[in-house]
């Protein structure tokens, strides 16, 4: 899904577990991931080292977690 500043893509690891990659639209830089946290039993955002986010980028990440991730 593409937002104004970020793009979020669905990925799978070697074991078939699903996670989501967040990249900057302009630079293509990896900004973080959205992963399922078993201990919390919910999807969580894990920012990359040294990344900073404006409120509208955070709003888009929240929108994606809330409205676009389906339990698979």
N, C-alpha and C positions, 0 to 999 in steps of 0.2 A: 504494500500500500504506500502510495506516495503522498506526502504532505508538503507544505510550503518549503520547509527547510530540511526535512528528513525523509528517508525512505526505510520502510521496515519490510524485510523479506523473511519468509518461512524457510527454515533450514532443518536438516536432520543430521544427527551425529552418527558415528559408526554403529551404534547399537540401535538406531532407529528412533531415538528420542527426539522430539520436536523442540526447537527453540527458535527465537526470532532475532535477526541481526538488524541493528539500527545504524544507518550510515548517513553522513552529511550529503545532501544533494549536490552541492557545488564541488566539494573536494573529493568525495567518495570515501572520506576517512571514517573508519569504524568508531562509533561513539559509545556503543554499549550493546547489551543484549537484554532480551526478555526471556526468562527461564521459569520453569515451574519449580517452586521451592517445596519439596516434599514435607519438610518439618512444619511449614506454615500452611500447607495445603492451598496454595494460591500462586498465581503468576506474579513475578517481581521484576523490576527493572534494575539492572546492574550496570552502572555507568563505567565507561572506560577510564583509565588513569589519565588525569589531567584534563578531562573534558568538563566544559561548563555549559549550562543550558539556560536559555531565556524561559520566561513563563509560558510563552506560546509553544515552544518545543515540548516542554513538560506536559502541557495540556494535550498535545497531539499524542504523546506516549500514553497518557492516561486514557484518552479516547480509544486508542488501539486496544489496550488491555481490556477495557470495559466493554467494548462493542464489537471487536473483530476476532478475538480469540475464542475458539470453540473447543470444548473438551473433546479430544479424539482418542 
